[in-house]
Amino acid sequence: MAWPLCVSLSRPHSRRPRRRVRRLLRRAQQLVDAPHAAVWYGARRILAFTLMIRDGIPADGIEPYLHARA
C-alpha cells in the first residue's frame, strides 16, 4: 500500500528526502507509542497558534486562559 506524502512548503527542499521521511516516520511512531506525549505536543502547538493569533497574552492571563479551556 502506498502512503500519501505531504511535502512542507515552508522549508527548503531537502537534499536527502529519504532521510527526512525516515525521521518523519520515526517521530510519528514515537507519538503513537506515547499518546500522552502526542497530547502535550498538540496542546503546545495549539497554545503557540493562539498566542500568534491573539498577538500574545499577558503572562498573568495564560493560566486563566488554559483553565477556561480545560
Jmol script that loads the backbone (N, CA, C; Angstrom):
load data "model"
ATOM      1  N   MET A   1       0.837  -1.179   0.000  1.00  0.00           N
ATOM      2  CA  MET A   1       0.000   0.000   0.000  1.00  0.00           C
ATOM      3  C   MET A   1       0.885   1.246   0.000  1.00  0.00           C
ATOM      4  N   ALA A   2       0.588   2.158  -0.861  1.00  0.00           N
ATOM      5  CA  ALA A   2       1.360   3.393  -0.935  1.00  0.00           C
ATOM      6  C   ALA A   2       0.765   4.428   0.016  1.00  0.00           C
ATOM      7  N   TRP A   3       1.624   5.118   0.737  1.00  0.00           N
ATOM      8  CA  TRP A   3       1.187   6.160   1.645  1.00  0.00           C
ATOM      9  C   TRP A   3       1.291   7.503   0.940  1.00  0.00           C
ATOM     10  N   PRO A   4       0.301   8.366   1.132  1.00  0.00           N
ATOM     11  CA  PRO A   4       0.429   9.704   0.541  1.00  0.00           C
ATOM     12  C   PRO A   4       1.544  10.460   1.259  1.00  0.00           C
ATOM     13  N   LEU A   5       2.240  11.278   0.559  1.00  0.00           N
ATOM     14  CA  LEU A   5       3.345  12.037   1.137  1.00  0.00           C
ATOM     15  C   LEU A   5       3.049  13.515   0.992  1.00  0.00           C
ATOM     16  N   CYS A   6       3.057  14.219   2.101  1.00  0.00           N
ATOM     17  CA  CYS A   6       2.854  15.663   2.097  1.00  0.00           C
ATOM     18  C   CYS A   6       4.217  16.324   2.249  1.00  0.00           C
ATOM     19  N   VAL A   7       4.472  17.305   1.446  1.00  0.00           N
ATOM     20  CA  VAL A   7       5.760  17.989   1.486  1.00  0.00           C
ATOM     21  C   VAL A   7       5.530  19.389   2.022  1.00  0.00           C
ATOM     22  N   SER A   8       6.315  19.761   3.014  1.00  0.00           N
ATOM     23  CA  SER A   8       6.215  21.098   3.586  1.00  0.00           C
ATOM     24  C   SER A   8       6.757  22.114   2.598  1.00  0.00           C
ATOM     25  N   LEU A   9       6.000  23.163   2.395  1.00  0.00           N
ATOM     26  CA  LEU A   9       6.472  24.234   1.524  1.00  0.00           C
ATOM     27  C   LEU A   9       7.134  25.350   2.319  1.00  0.00           C
ATOM     28  N   SER A  10       7.133  25.210   3.646  1.00  0.00           N
ATOM     29  CA  SER A  10       7.731  26.245   4.483  1.00  0.00           C
ATOM     30  C   SER A  10       9.221  26.009   4.708  1.00  0.00           C
ATOM     31  N   ARG A  11       9.704  24.864   4.294  1.00  0.00           N
ATOM     32  CA  ARG A  11      11.128  24.555   4.445  1.00  0.00           C
ATOM     33  C   ARG A  11      11.755  24.400   3.063  1.00  0.00           C
ATOM     34  N   PRO A  12      13.049  24.617   3.000  1.00  0.00           N
ATOM     35  CA  PRO A  12      13.714  24.359   1.718  1.00  0.00           C
ATOM     36  C   PRO A  12      13.679  22.866   1.398  1.00  0.00           C
ATOM     37  N   HIS A  13      13.721  22.549   0.140  1.00  0.00           N
ATOM     38  CA  HIS A  13      13.718  21.145  -0.259  1.00  0.00           C
ATOM     39  C   HIS A  13      14.971  20.458   0.268  1.00  0.00           C
ATOM     40  N   SER A  14      14.785  19.255   0.727  1.00  0.00           N
ATOM     41  CA  SER A  14      15.888  18.502   1.303  1.00  0.00           C
ATOM     42  C   SER A  14      16.736  17.871   0.207  1.00  0.00           C
ATOM     43  N   ARG A  15      18.021  17.834   0.451  1.00  0.00           N
ATOM     44  CA  ARG A  15      18.905  17.115  -0.471  1.00  0.00           C
ATOM     45  C   ARG A  15      18.877  15.628  -0.163  1.00  0.00           C
ATOM     46  N   ARG A  16      18.310  15.293   0.998  1.00  0.00           N
ATOM     47  CA  ARG A  16      18.212  13.891   1.422  1.00  0.00           C
ATOM     48  C   ARG A  16      16.769  13.575   1.801  1.00  0.00           C
ATOM     49  N   PRO A  17      15.882  13.459   0.811  1.00  0.00           N
ATOM     50  CA  PRO A  17      14.468  13.242   1.129  1.00  0.00           C
ATOM     51  C   PRO A  17      14.206  11.926   1.860  1.00  0.00           C
ATOM     52  N   ARG A  18      14.954  10.883   1.557  1.00  0.00           N
ATOM     53  CA  ARG A  18      14.733   9.602   2.254  1.00  0.00           C
ATOM     54  C   ARG A  18      15.036   9.736   3.743  1.00  0.00           C
ATOM     55  N   ARG A  19      16.079  10.459   4.050  1.00  0.00           N
ATOM     56  CA  ARG A  19      16.440  10.677   5.455  1.00  0.00           C
ATOM     57  C   ARG A  19      15.332  11.462   6.171  1.00  0.00           C
ATOM     58  N   ARG A  20      14.811  12.472   5.506  1.00  0.00           N
ATOM     59  CA  ARG A  20      13.741  13.278   6.106  1.00  0.00           C
ATOM     60  C   ARG A  20      12.489  12.435   6.322  1.00  0.00           C
ATOM     61  N   VAL A  21      12.166  11.573   5.377  1.00  0.00           N
ATOM     62  CA  VAL A  21      10.998  10.707   5.523  1.00  0.00           C
ATOM     63  C   VAL A  21      11.212   9.716   6.661  1.00  0.00           C
ATOM     64  N   ARG A  22      12.421   9.170   6.782  1.00  0.00           N
ATOM     65  CA  ARG A  22      12.715   8.257   7.895  1.00  0.00           C
ATOM     66  C   ARG A  22      12.531   8.958   9.233  1.00  0.00           C
ATOM     67  N   ARG A  23      13.007  10.197   9.332  1.00  0.00           N
ATOM     68  CA  ARG A  23      12.833  10.957  10.572  1.00  0.00           C
ATOM     69  C   ARG A  23      11.358  11.226  10.848  1.00  0.00           C
ATOM     70  N   LEU A  24      10.618  11.555   9.814  1.00  0.00           N
ATOM     71  CA  LEU A  24       9.186  11.791   9.954  1.00  0.00           C
ATOM     72  C   LEU A  24       8.474  10.545  10.464  1.00  0.00           C
ATOM     73  N   LEU A  25       8.794   9.404   9.901  1.00  0.00           N
ATOM     74  CA  LEU A  25       8.167   8.159  10.325  1.00  0.00           C
ATOM     75  C   LEU A  25       8.571   7.785  11.754  1.00  0.00           C
ATOM     76  N   ARG A  26       9.819   8.033  12.104  1.00  0.00           N
ATOM     77  CA  ARG A  26      10.267   7.757  13.472  1.00  0.00           C
ATOM     78  C   ARG A  26       9.522   8.650  14.464  1.00  0.00           C
ATOM     79  N   ARG A  27       9.366   9.926  14.137  1.00  0.00           N
ATOM     80  CA  ARG A  27       8.635  10.856  15.008  1.00  0.00           C
ATOM     81  C   ARG A  27       7.168  10.437  15.129  1.00  0.00           C
ATOM     82  N   ALA A  28       6.557  10.055  14.027  1.00  0.00           N
ATOM     83  CA  ALA A  28       5.168   9.610  14.066  1.00  0.00           C
ATOM     84  C   ALA A  28       5.022   8.366  14.940  1.00  0.00           C
ATOM     85  N   GLN A  29       5.961   7.436  14.839  1.00  0.00           N
ATOM     86  CA  GLN A  29       5.899   6.225  15.651  1.00  0.00           C
ATOM     87  C   GLN A  29       6.066   6.555  17.133  1.00  0.00           C
ATOM     88  N   GLN A  30       6.917   7.523  17.454  1.00  0.00           N
ATOM     89  CA  GLN A  30       7.081   7.931  18.846  1.00  0.00           C
ATOM     90  C   GLN A  30       5.771   8.474  19.407  1.00  0.00           C
ATOM     91  N   LEU A  31       5.034   9.226  18.598  1.00  0.00           N
ATOM     92  CA  LEU A  31       3.766   9.765  19.059  1.00  0.00           C
ATOM     93  C   LEU A  31       2.724   8.668  19.230  1.00  0.00           C
ATOM     94  N   VAL A  32       2.767   7.649  18.379  1.00  0.00           N
ATOM     95  CA  VAL A  32       1.847   6.515  18.512  1.00  0.00           C
ATOM     96  C   VAL A  32       2.188   5.716  19.766  1.00  0.00           C
ATOM     97  N   ASP A  33       3.470   5.527  20.019  1.00  0.00           N
ATOM     98  CA  ASP A  33       3.912   4.738  21.163  1.00  0.00           C
ATOM     99  C   ASP A  33       3.660   5.436  22.501  1.00  0.00           C
ATOM    100  N   ALA A  34       3.587   6.748  22.493  1.00  0.00           N
ATOM    101  CA  ALA A  34       3.395   7.510  23.733  1.00  0.00           C
ATOM    102  C   ALA A  34       2.266   8.530  23.517  1.00  0.00           C
ATOM    103  N   PRO A  35       1.013   8.088  23.613  1.00  0.00           N
ATOM    104  CA  PRO A  35      -0.114   9.000  23.344  1.00  0.00           C
ATOM    105  C   PRO A  35      -0.108  10.250  24.223  1.00  0.00           C
ATOM    106  N   HIS A  36       0.351  10.126  25.477  1.00  0.00           N
ATOM    107  CA  HIS A  36       0.391  11.309  26.337  1.00  0.00           C
ATOM    108  C   HIS A  36       1.329  12.375  25.761  1.00  0.00           C
ATOM    109  N   ALA A  37       2.407  11.931  25.138  1.00  0.00           N
ATOM    110  CA  ALA A  37       3.336  12.872  24.510  1.00  0.00           C
ATOM    111  C   ALA A  37       2.686  13.545  23.302  1.00  0.00           C
ATOM    112  N   ALA A  38       1.864  12.790  22.576  1.00  0.00           N
ATOM    113  CA  ALA A  38       1.165  13.356  21.424  1.00  0.00           C
ATOM    114  C   ALA A  38       0.184  14.441  21.877  1.00  0.00           C
ATOM    115  N   VAL A  39      -0.481  14.203  23.009  1.00  0.00           N
ATOM    116  CA  VAL A  39      -1.425  15.193  23.527  1.00  0.00           C
ATOM    117  C   VAL A  39      -0.690  16.469  23.926  1.00  0.00           C
ATOM    118  N   TRP A  40       0.422  16.321  24.642  1.00  0.00           N
ATOM    119  CA  TRP A  40       1.196  17.502  25.032  1.00  0.00           C
ATOM    120  C   TRP A  40       1.745  18.241  23.811  1.00  0.00           C
ATOM    121  N   TYR A  41       2.177  17.499  22.828  1.00  0.00           N
ATOM    122  CA  TYR A  41       2.684  18.113  21.592  1.00  0.00           C
ATOM    123  C   TYR A  41       1.580  18.951  20.946  1.00  0.00           C
ATOM    124  N   GLY A  42       0.389  18.367  20.844  1.00  0.00           N
ATOM    125  CA  GLY A  42      -0.735  19.089  20.256  1.00  0.00           C
ATOM    126  C   GLY A  42      -1.124  20.307  21.070  1.00  0.00           C
ATOM    127  N   ALA A  43      -1.131  20.162  22.392  1.00  0.00           N
ATOM    128  CA  ALA A  43      -1.502  21.283  23.260  1.00  0.00           C
ATOM    129  C   ALA A  43      -0.522  22.442  23.112  1.00  0.00           C
ATOM    130  N   ARG A  44       0.750  22.123  23.040  1.00  0.00           N
ATOM    131  CA  ARG A  44       1.756  23.191  22.862  1.00  0.00           C
ATOM    132  C   ARG A  44       1.571  23.895  21.522  1.00  0.00           C
ATOM    133  N   ARG A  45       1.286  23.113  20.489  1.00  0.00           N
ATOM    134  CA  ARG A  45       1.074  23.724  19.162  1.00  0.00           C
ATOM    135  C   ARG A  45      -0.147  24.639  19.167  1.00  0.00           C
ATOM    136  N   ILE A  46      -1.227  24.165  19.780  1.00  0.00           N
ATOM    137  CA  ILE A  46      -2.443  24.972  19.834  1.00  0.00           C
ATOM    138  C   ILE A  46      -2.190  26.257  20.611  1.00  0.00           C
ATOM    139  N   LEU A  47      -1.507  26.154  21.744  1.00  0.00           N
ATOM    140  CA  LEU A  47      -1.195  27.357  22.524  1.00  0.00           C
ATOM    141  C   LEU A  47      -0.321  28.311  21.714  1.00  0.00           C
ATOM    142  N   ALA A  48       0.654  27.790  21.015  1.00  0.00           N
ATOM    143  CA  ALA A  48       1.528  28.650  20.209  1.00  0.00           C
ATOM    144  C   ALA A  48       0.731  29.384  19.128  1.00  0.00           C
ATOM    145  N   PHE A  49      -0.178  28.682  18.457  1.00  0.00           N
ATOM    146  CA  PHE A  49      -1.004  29.327  17.432  1.00  0.00           C
ATOM    147  C   PHE A  49      -1.931  30.365  18.060  1.00  0.00           C
ATOM    148  N   THR A  50      -2.469  30.055  19.247  1.00  0.00           N
ATOM    149  CA  THR A  50      -3.328  31.018  19.937  1.00  0.00           C
ATOM    150  C   THR A  50      -2.552  32.286  20.253  1.00  0.00           C
ATOM    151  N   LEU A  51      -1.336  32.123  20.734  1.00  0.00           N
ATOM    152  CA  LEU A  51      -0.517  33.294  21.049  1.00  0.00           C
ATOM    153  C   LEU A  51      -0.232  34.124  19.800  1.00  0.00           C
ATOM    154  N   MET A  52      -0.006  33.461  18.673  1.00  0.00           N
ATOM    155  CA  MET A  52       0.236  34.197  17.435  1.00  0.00           C
ATOM    156  C   MET A  52      -1.019  34.928  16.972  1.00  0.00           C
ATOM    157  N   ILE A  53      -2.167  34.242  17.011  1.00  0.00           N
ATOM    158  CA  ILE A  53      -3.414  34.835  16.536  1.00  0.00           C
ATOM    159  C   ILE A  53      -3.811  36.035  17.397  1.00  0.00           C
ATOM    160  N   ARG A  54      -3.648  35.900  18.704  1.00  0.00           N
ATOM    161  CA  ARG A  54      -4.042  36.977  19.627  1.00  0.00           C
ATOM    162  C   ARG A  54      -2.936  38.008  19.820  1.00  0.00           C
ATOM    163  N   ASP A  55      -1.845  37.846  19.131  1.00  0.00           N
ATOM    164  CA  ASP A  55      -0.695  38.737  19.292  1.00  0.00           C
ATOM    165  C   ASP A  55      -0.226  38.748  20.740  1.00  0.00           C
ATOM    166  N   GLY A  56      -0.220  37.535  21.327  1.00  0.00           N
ATOM    167  CA  GLY A  56       0.250  37.366  22.698  1.00  0.00           C
ATOM    168  C   GLY A  56      -0.884  37.418  23.712  1.00  0.00           C
ATOM    169  N   ILE A  57      -0.581  36.944  24.894  1.00  0.00           N
ATOM    170  CA  ILE A  57      -1.486  37.001  26.041  1.00  0.00           C
ATOM    171  C   ILE A  57      -0.619  37.460  27.205  1.00  0.00           C
ATOM    172  N   PRO A  58      -1.135  38.379  28.031  1.00  0.00           N
ATOM    173  CA  PRO A  58      -0.332  38.799  29.191  1.00  0.00           C
ATOM    174  C   PRO A  58       0.042  37.590  30.046  1.00  0.00           C
ATOM    175  N   ALA A  59       1.214  37.634  30.653  1.00  0.00           N
ATOM    176  CA  ALA A  59       1.720  36.497  31.431  1.00  0.00           C
ATOM    177  C   ALA A  59       0.738  36.064  32.511  1.00  0.00           C
ATOM    178  N   ASP A  60       0.075  37.012  33.155  1.00  0.00           N
ATOM    179  CA  ASP A  60      -0.875  36.645  34.204  1.00  0.00           C
ATOM    180  C   ASP A  60      -2.209  36.154  33.642  1.00  0.00           C
ATOM    181  N   GLY A  61      -2.375  36.185  32.333  1.00  0.00           N
ATOM    182  CA  GLY A  61      -3.615  35.722  31.718  1.00  0.00           C
ATOM    183  C   GLY A  61      -3.526  34.320  31.129  1.00  0.00           C
ATOM    184  N   ILE A  62      -2.334  33.738  31.097  1.00  0.00           N
ATOM    185  CA  ILE A  62      -2.181  32.413  30.475  1.00  0.00           C
ATOM    186  C   ILE A  62      -2.848  31.327  31.295  1.00  0.00           C
ATOM    187  N   GLU A  63      -2.603  31.318  32.603  1.00  0.00           N
ATOM    188  CA  GLU A  63      -3.194  30.267  33.430  1.00  0.00           C
ATOM    189  C   GLU A  63      -4.723  30.312  33.405  1.00  0.00           C
ATOM    190  N   PRO A  64      -5.360  31.485  33.573  1.00  0.00           N
ATOM    191  CA  PRO A  64      -6.827  31.522  33.459  1.00  0.00           C
ATOM    192  C   PRO A  64      -7.317  31.084  32.068  1.00  0.00           C
ATOM    193  N   TYR A  65      -6.573  31.456  31.025  1.00  0.00           N
ATOM    194  CA  TYR A  65      -6.946  31.029  29.670  1.00  0.00           C
ATOM    195  C   TYR A  65      -6.944  29.507  29.565  1.00  0.00           C
ATOM    196  N   LEU A  66      -5.912  28.868  30.075  1.00  0.00           N
ATOM    197  CA  LEU A  66      -5.819  27.422  29.999  1.00  0.00           C
ATOM    198  C   LEU A  66      -6.884  26.745  30.848  1.00  0.00           C
ATOM    199  N   HIS A  67      -7.142  27.273  32.048  1.00  0.00           N
ATOM    200  CA  HIS A  67      -8.171  26.669  32.924  1.00  0.00           C
ATOM    201  C   HIS A  67      -9.564  26.800  32.296  1.00  0.00           C
ATOM    202  N   ALA A  68      -9.810  27.895  31.599  1.00  0.00           N
ATOM    203  CA  ALA A  68     -11.118  28.091  30.966  1.00  0.00           C
ATOM    204  C   ALA A  68     -11.367  27.086  29.849  1.00  0.00           C
ATOM    205  N   ARG A  69     -10.304  26.495  29.329  1.00  0.00           N
ATOM    206  CA  ARG A  69     -10.458  25.538  28.225  1.00  0.00           C
ATOM    207  C   ARG A  69     -10.181  24.105  28.625  1.00  0.00           C
ATOM    208  N   ALA A  70      -9.956  23.865  29.892  1.00  0.00           N
ATOM    209  CA  ALA A  70      -9.658  22.502  30.363  1.00  0.00           C
ATOM    210  C   ALA A  70     -10.908  21.649  30.453  1.00  0.00           C
TER     211      ALA A  70
END
end "model"
wireframe off; spacefill off
backbone 0.3
color backbone group
